[in-house]
């Protein structure tokens, strides 16, 4: 049986015929970076701490971030998520400052009323 040149080349393709170690190449593909869109935090701020409508604006940016993430624009999603995070921090800070100032005012007024009664 005589092999033609093409048949000889086909038989030489494939795994090495020697019993030595087989070299392999491993390619690591990084998964997409996880972008947090802060939508739950924005919704919470919209419902409970909507100081100067910052919670609502943060919610809008969170939705934009989620939309960009679904399209595959990771950089745009990160930009919108960063803006939403800053707005959420501002809304929460302002709301807590207002809440604390009302509590202090209530405590001061009630203690002054109690002291006037005696």
Secondary structure, 3 states (H helix, E strand, C coil): CCCCHHHHHHHHCCCCCCCCCCCCCCCCCCCCCCCCCCHHHHHHHHHHCCHHHHHHHHHHHHHHHHHHHHHCCHHHHHHHHHHHHHHHHHHHHHHHHHHHHHHHHHHHHHHHHHHHHC
